[in-house]
Amino acid sequence: MNDLSPTHFQQREYSAAAKAFLARTPQLFINNEWVNSSADATIPVEDPSSGKEIGRVVDASDKDVDRAVSAARVAFDDGRWSGLPPIQRDRTMNRLADLLEANADLFAELEAIDNGKPKGMAAAVDVPAAASQIRFMAGWASKVNGEVIQPYTMPTGAVFGYTSREPVGVCAQIVPWNFPLLMACLKIAPALAAGCTIVLKPAEQTSLTTLLLADMVAQAGFPAGVVNIITGNGHTAGDRMVKHPDVDKVAFTGSTEIGKLINRNATDTLKHVTLELGGKSPVVIMPDVDVAEVAPGAAGAIFFNSGQVCVAGSRLFAHSSIFDKVIEGVAATGPFWGPRPSLDPEGHMGPLVSKEQFDKVMGYIEAGKRDGASVAMGGDAPATDGYYVNPTILVDVNPQMSVVREEIFGPVVVAQRFDDLDEVAKAANDTCYGLGAGVWTRDVATMHKLASKIKAGTVWGNCHGVIDTALPFGGYKESGVGREQGRNGIEAYLETKTVIIQM
Ligand code: NAP
């Protein structure tokens, strides 16, 4: 599948700027300052392209979390951010986006080094999308208003009733490792626009770009304590954030399993909770398509970001009449998606993020084979350092197999046949998840029928995984609670206050 020369999987040299960043002393960003942890614990930073440790970040203690929450609490309560004129919040946020763009190359390189995704992809997708989240939400800072409402049971003019919108308060934001910078910006942008203050924790595997973002927060001119960034483990630092009595809202993106735990843990203090969770998204290919055009789209739906995408099109349904041609077409993209180190400019797919993820994905592939699935492409891993898995297509699967039911979060697609629309809609919905779905057809009526039948937060037509900051995003069923982006995104960070004044 690849040119397997001895240097094929060798990671490229880091830039001087990246080396300098990696050589920094591990610290936390609290109150606009870099501070030492109260304890001495750190966690390793690994380059998944080589499997080597390349630095360390703080493993925040309970005391560190308390300090960050306290900074955010004080900053919220004295109104130093929410009390600013909206135009100033808007401008500060746009300055942050400017700084992000001005440092795009370093952000893209650090993301590639830390997560394993191709630097070119981080530069083309992650960094601009992160900046656009901030710019779009900055505009909402001046556009959230209440309304004057005439009461139903009272004479006109008897009382003056109106609503106002207020920020929810201190937000604990916890994000995963698949799009670290983008996820961080997706979280902070609506909270900042609403006037909230923040404690953000990236995933332990991928803290680098979020720490670089902290530099920009201070430079952009946010008041101290508005954005606090701590690194560390989920089951310790994350847990403390979720249970902290001074936190008003928890916004989480990650696995369904941890999302359920967080929901339970936030219950005692009845925090606002929004959850963006896992998926097992179907891609449905109807018989009227041009297979040569559609197959690369179906391949991209699963192999982009090494399949580590919440909306990855991991269940492929192709009509029986074109099934073999679709599989051939997806398999033909194998060389394009063959994994390479993240700094290889020729790469389109990198390694998986960690040894743990590599073992998990290979475990699923082996389970699929044991259960009777056939491998139409890949099904193995290159024998080299780093966490590379070859793009994989499994056929001859059935709905009971774990590879069909569970989120693999790797470059593995399971392909099934269908014969009619109702059958495929039922099969597409045969999952506990409901995040995304792709439908490929030239027939507009078929498109609308499937869009209405499939239970998912987003349905794509003749494309997959297209995300825009103006369009709401979130999950049905066990894929989440609430929506991010668009107007819905900022609503999730606002309270509604009703005021009734006797005239
Ligand atoms: P994960 O294991 O659930 O971790 C996500 C975050 O939660 C990490 O920062 C993690 O910290 C933290 N965490 C773990 N245990 C915690 C606890 N007890 N309390 C508080 N925080 C805790 O997910 P992942 O493996 O990083 O990411 C992959 C998952 O994210 C997939 O299921 C994917 O579908 C989902 N995802 C969903 C969306 C969406 O928008 N719906 C987008 C992207 C990803 P540590 O890593 O430091 O332990």
Residues whose N, C-alpha, C, O or C-beta is under 5 A from the ligand:
A	BS01	NAP	I174 V175 P176 W177 K201 P202 A203 E204 Q205 G232 N233 G234 H235 G238 D239 T253 G254 S255 T256 I258 E276 L277 G278 G279 C310 S479
